[in-house]
């Protein structure tokens, strides 16, 4: 007999088919571990790992599953959140049968309540809760609330016990990496001028970091068509309909997809041991996945957590900004450059 848990499982199996699934990084091509199971085998491993672990013990597989769920949530996708529910379904389904028999209640209603409550816990534990506690919290609250609702013959949503999970902590801010102010354009009201300023500021920053060569190589691949734009859906792009309209890209395109804990700790201005402690107690600024014995920090999620903009810019502006920075560093007075050859006056 089909139930809500079967529906969730069918949805996930349809999404993944018979292909491999990676719990280490978003893009399986970026993973250094080359052997990945299909979804059926992955699900079996996740269920077994969850059943073996005590609510307060650590399961590397479930920690990475929770991290992937948070990463996908931030991008507006529920895929990994549904995977987690699917991997909890054997426990929740067996408990729903027991509650239905003991209290003579409709099993379908109980299961719907369980899914609803499990998702409430998922969202309530978004920050300040260690990843290894979330599986147990979702199961415990879903079962407990199902008993309460059936016992009270009502469907009202109680939130009293959620306080134990919602314990926000102050996450540290970046003291290094890329300063948000270095690529901000809050002072400009014209979106076209803001775009030019943003690109030139990025170019000046890359020139100062001696990384403009990396950017120029990336620009050449974009202009030749080897690489495609990642930012064309952004509104108010200045070169829409003009030559080079398809050349936009984002700062994250120049960065690795993931970094280790040590460079992430350097970005935060803290010791590596402190960063590891934050990962374990759930206070690290962004989700962190496991790859073998090491942790991997997704760069886009890290940038977002630190308030670092990832707005699109154009290669022409980046290169103009780098040349402008070089001229200033070389002692050339930009004001003496003939009109028409200078960068836009902003």
MOHUJO-V492450 format. One record per residue. RES is the residue in one small letter. SS is DSSP state (A for helix, B for strand, O for the rest). NEAR is the number of other ideal C-beta (glycine too) atoms within 12 Angstrom. Layout:
res: <RES & RES>
ss: <SS & SS>
near: <NEAR & NEAR>
This chain:
res: <x & x & x & x & x & x & x & x & x & x & x & x & x & x & x & x & x & x & x & x & x & x & x & x & x & x & x & x & x & x & x & x & x & x & x & x & x & x & x & x & x & x & x & x & x & x & x & x & x & x & x & x & x & x & x & x & x & x & x & x & x & x & x & x & x & x & x & x & x & x & x & x & x & x & x & x & x & x & x & x & x & x & x & x & x & x & x & x & x & x & x & x & x & x & x & x & x & x & x & x & x & x & x & x & x & x & x & x & x & x & x & x & x & x & x & x & x & x & x & x & x & x & x & x & x & x & x & x & x & x & x & x & x & x & x & x & x & x & x & x & x & x & x & x & x & x & x & x & x & x & x & x & x & x & x & x & x & x & x & x & x & x & x & x & x & x & x & x & x & x & x & x & x & x & x & x & x & x & x & x & x & x & x & x & x & x & x & x & x & x & x & x & x & x & x & x & x & x & x & x & x & x & x & x & x & x & x & x & x & x & x & x & x & x & x & x & x & x & x & x & x & x & x & x & x & x & x & x & x & x & x & x & x & x & x & x & x & x & x & x & x & x & x & x & x & x & x & x & x & x & x & x & x & x & x & x & x & x & x & x & x & x & x & x & x & x & x & x & x & x & x & x & x & x & x & x & x & x & x & x & x & x & x & x & x & x & x & x & x & x & x & x & x & x & x & x & x & x & x & x & x & x & x & x & x & x & x & x & x & x & x & x & x & x & x & x & x & x & x & x & x & x & x & x & x & x & x & x & x & x & x & x & x & x & x & x & x & x & x & x & x & x & x & x & x & x>
ss: <O & O & O & A & A & A & A & A & A & A & A & A & A & A & A & A & O & O & O & B & O & O & O & O & O & O & O & A & A & A & O & O & O & O & O & O & O & B & A & A & A & A & A & A & A & A & A & A & A & A & A & A & O & O & O & O & O & O & O & A & A & A & A & A & A & A & A & A & A & A & A & A & A & A & O & O & O & O & A & A & A & A & A & A & A & A & A & A & A & A & A & A & A & A & A & A & A & A & A & A & A & A & A & O & O & O & A & A & A & A & A & A & A & A & A & A & A & A & A & A & A & A & A & A & O & O & O & O & O & O & A & A & A & A & A & A & A & A & A & A & A & A & A & A & A & A & A & A & A & A & A & A & O & O & O & O & O & O & O & A & A & A & A & A & O & O & O & O & O & O & O & O & O & O & O & O & O & O & O & A & A & A & A & O & O & O & O & O & O & O & A & A & A & A & A & A & A & A & A & A & A & A & A & A & A & A & A & A & O & O & O & A & A & A & A & A & A & A & A & A & A & A & A & A & O & O & O & O & O & O & O & O & O & O & O & O & O & O & O & O & O & O & O & O & O & O & O & O & B & B & A & A & A & A & O & O & O & B & B & O & A & A & A & A & A & A & A & A & O & O & O & A & A & A & A & A & A & A & A & A & A & O & O & O & O & O & O & B & B & B & B & O & O & B & B & B & B & B & A & A & A & A & A & A & A & O & O & O & O & O & O & B & B & O & A & A & A & A & A & A & A & A & A & A & A & A & A & A & A & O & O & O & O & A & A & A & O & O & O & O & O & O & O & O & O & O>
near: <10 & 12 & 24 & 29 & 34 & 19 & 20 & 34 & 27 & 18 & 21 & 30 & 22 & 16 & 21 & 27 & 12 & 14 & 17 & 21 & 35 & 32 & 41 & 38 & 35 & 31 & 18 & 22 & 14 & 21 & 25 & 19 & 22 & 13 & 15 & 22 & 21 & 19 & 31 & 21 & 18 & 32 & 31 & 18 & 25 & 38 & 30 & 17 & 26 & 33 & 23 & 16 & 23 & 15 & 22 & 14 & 18 & 25 & 31 & 28 & 36 & 41 & 37 & 41 & 43 & 44 & 39 & 43 & 40 & 37 & 37 & 28 & 27 & 26 & 19 & 9 & 17 & 25 & 27 & 36 & 34 & 35 & 36 & 44 & 40 & 41 & 42 & 45 & 35 & 24 & 30 & 41 & 34 & 22 & 32 & 38 & 25 & 20 & 30 & 24 & 15 & 16 & 21 & 12 & 27 & 21 & 28 & 21 & 23 & 38 & 38 & 27 & 37 & 44 & 35 & 27 & 39 & 44 & 31 & 25 & 38 & 37 & 25 & 26 & 35 & 29 & 28 & 24 & 31 & 32 & 40 & 31 & 31 & 41 & 42 & 33 & 37 & 42 & 36 & 29 & 43 & 38 & 32 & 27 & 38 & 38 & 25 & 27 & 30 & 30 & 17 & 16 & 13 & 14 & 19 & 13 & 19 & 22 & 18 & 14 & 21 & 24 & 15 & 19 & 30 & 23 & 20 & 15 & 17 & 11 & 24 & 24 & 18 & 27 & 14 & 19 & 30 & 30 & 21 & 24 & 16 & 27 & 35 & 20 & 28 & 13 & 13 & 20 & 12 & 16 & 20 & 23 & 21 & 29 & 34 & 30 & 35 & 43 & 44 & 37 & 37 & 47 & 37 & 31 & 32 & 36 & 29 & 21 & 22 & 14 & 22 & 28 & 16 & 21 & 34 & 22 & 20 & 32 & 34 & 17 & 20 & 33 & 24 & 14 & 11 & 12 & 20 & 16 & 29 & 23 & 30 & 20 & 12 & 25 & 13 & 21 & 30 & 29 & 27 & 23 & 9 & 14 & 12 & 24 & 21 & 24 & 35 & 37 & 35 & 32 & 36 & 29 & 31 & 33 & 28 & 21 & 27 & 34 & 32 & 28 & 32 & 20 & 22 & 39 & 31 & 20 & 32 & 32 & 17 & 27 & 16 & 22 & 13 & 21 & 32 & 23 & 19 & 32 & 38 & 23 & 22 & 32 & 28 & 39 & 35 & 39 & 39 & 42 & 44 & 35 & 32 & 19 & 12 & 24 & 36 & 40 & 43 & 38 & 35 & 32 & 34 & 40 & 34 & 25 & 33 & 29 & 21 & 32 & 27 & 29 & 32 & 37 & 46 & 40 & 40 & 32 & 41 & 43 & 33 & 32 & 36 & 34 & 27 & 34 & 28 & 21 & 22 & 20 & 15 & 12 & 9 & 15 & 10 & 22 & 12 & 11 & 16 & 8 & 11 & 8 & 13 & 19 & 30 & 24 & 14 & 23>
